[in-house]
């Protein structure tokens, strides 16, 4: 029996994680153990990533995360905030690639903020354990003592090895899709991006069936709004991927619809919705659990090789949306709004 480490986290995390567990139990038998992370771990253990959580995740076959963070902990020093727990988890499990799909569901076309008549199905492959989020950082006091001259720095650094391995994830994914990769960088300004582009082009030679092009990040942000259908697989750095995937998610109508998978060299992965902890609606039973449910489906597919079960969950989500059933974040004006439990019930009814 597969063992899943559950990290409900903060805000709406416990509610959406519980919904995903209900759906997982409908398609298979799994063993669960819950652990603290983020703000909940700060409150309960004085540490955003306790050792018990690390050991539990290392002992599990895969990890399902809800969300971390919230204003309650915003005043803590940077190295003690809830998000540190998430970064530490990714690093400890050596999860270097983040897969973030962004798909326009036909039933949610009216929720898309664009006047866009086409379709899009994008996979953003984000490098996850390098770059500016993991580079040297700090603050430098002014040598004159004038605090107005104090400064702070964050360092963007990538090695050839780091870029090679994320490039191969992207190219292999593209081979199973439409065979197109767009690599996003800022090579006109940043030296780290120049290295990135050089390595991407070298790895591209190993995949002659895949079309590979480069795009500057500012242009990519514009093109996502102008014509998202032109993209298939996008591969980019940690920070650029963080920003672009959130932008792409909004084009689907709601950030509450987008799952993600973080993978490394083994089958064990970290699966989580890309949205935040939404503390303003926590405990009200109105959070959209679909992104977490779809993250669980990705777990079945990528970590457990349960393709039929993953497809059944995704089909049930499609059928629920096609039936006009909505949570508040994706409901049209005047349309009935289902809560977290009710929309999960409807998905469960449609699992074949």
Secondary structure, DSSP 8 states (H G I E B T S, - for coil): -EEEEEEEESTTHHHHHHHHHHHHHHH--EEEEE---THHHHHHHSSTT-HHHHHHHHHSSEEEEEE---GGGTTS-GGGSHHHHHHHHHHHTT--EEEEEEE--GGGGGGSSS---S--EEEEEEE-SSGGGTS-EEEE--TTS-GGG-EEEE-----HHHHHHHHHHHHHHHHTTTSEEEEEE-TTT-HHHHHHHHHHHHHHTT-TTSEEEEEEHHHHHHHHHH-GGG-SEEEE-HHHHHHHHHHHHHHTT-GGG-EEEEE-SSS--EEEESS---TTTTTTT----HHHHHHHHHHHHHTS--HHHHHHHHHHHHHHHHTT--BGGG--TT---B-HHHHHHHHHHT--
